[in-house]
Amino acid sequence: MFTSLSKVNKGVEIRAGLTTFLAMVYIVPVNAFIMSQAGMPYDALITATALVTLIATVFNGLWSNTPIAMSVGMGLNAYFTFGLVKGMGIPWQTALGIVFISGAVFLLLSLTKFRVWVLQSVPVDLRRAISAGIGAFIAFIGLKGMGLVVDDQATLVSLGNLSDPNVLLGIFGFILAAVLYVWRVKGAFIISILATSVIAWIFGLGHLPEALVSKPASISPIAFKLDVASALKLSLVPVILTFLITDMFDSVGTLAGVGLRAGLFKDDSRELQRTLEADAVATVVGSLMGTSTTTSFIESAAGVEEGGRTGLTAVVTGLLFLLPIFFLPVFRAIPANAVNPILVMVGVLMFSELGKINFADPAVLIASFLTVLLMPLTYSITLGLSAGFVMYLLVLVIQRRWKDINLGVITLAIIGLLAFIFS
């Protein structure tokens, strides 16, 4: 089943799979929490998120023989809910259609050299700015959800009520998550969610679970409910491309980081190609089951640090995601402010990409600034990404840096202009 399985230390691979599971199991309640705000049933999302993670991760382990786990990507799930459904008034069924189309296109492009062309065309600094911008977007959503940032007619936003017990609960959850992360505790985020929930139950800020385990919820309310026909509109092309490009950059960035540490990938290696193919297939399957874009998870690095080097690690991680679907009563009882702090922490980690950007380049500086600032302020990854590409090309033209202008940069800038026109 796996390459050179007889030479693999199965104990190490199994332990690595468990480590990755503990590092990323938080995605089950967090994704359900985010996407349920788009009007989708929370219970069905718990089951769908766990099953999509299981299918995608096991499939990748068998197909590519790499220790990379996959699940619903943070950032695009928030954009799905707050950008498309709440912001643009798009029904969640149509939004799932957008995810399906972007995944299908990604799958087709994974079989060509297009991915290489895009990655060679777009400077790595802009890719880092996109990640940081999405981090700021997620963190802003988390801070608003916590009540730490509130609406203000005079200044648009202001500090929330620090005497509100729910706000204080959110602050506690954030500090706990940050401390556990700094201490490198395995499963820091899920531990923080559960510990904050217990505090909420003790002080009457939430309801105790009615039971510990139950029969898994059906995914029928969201499975195969996508509306592809309604997503096939010219005005939605920039949005589809945003999902496509962001997923591509996110996946390649994650694989580059984890792969470098584990010595897994070389440029255009068979393992890299197959992992990207699995990523694309997972997004298509996820949209059919009722979830947003699926991507490679950076938490896979936790398993790699434990010694995971083959697909056996991924298979173990994926199979463990059978467990969450039986703990629905516990997930139902988790208060919002046990989850919102994790959004902020995920944003913090993604925002760290700014530290690697070369701000001495004026084109990169201006493009990165607009990308990072506009994503949270406009509640749109599309507009932030588009502004960055447009300004990057404009500054290059002003500086007459013709050698840095290529067809990829021009194409993405044109798409960016279309996004502003259709917005």
Secondary structure, DSSP 8 states (H G I E B T S, - for coil): --TTGGGS-HHHHHHHHHHHHHHHTTHHHHHHHHHHTTT--HHHHHHHHHHHHHHHHHHHHHHH-----EEE-TTHHHIIIIIIITTS---HHHHHHHHHHHHHHHHHHHTSSHHHHHHHHS-HHHHHHHHHHHHHHHHHHHHHHHTSEEEETTTEEEE--TT-HHHHHHHHHHHHHHHHHHTT-TTHHHHHHHHHHHHHHHTTSS---S-S-------TTTTT---HHHH--GGGHHHHHHHHHHHHHHHHHHHHHHHHHHT---TT-HHHHHHHHHHHHHHHHHHHHT---EEE-TTHHHHHHTT--SHHHHHHHHHHTTSGGG-HHHHHH--HHHHHHHHHHHHHHHHGGGGGS-TTSHHHHHHHHHHHHHHHHHT-HHHHHHHHHHHHHHHHHHTT-GGG--HHHHHHHHHHHHHHHH-
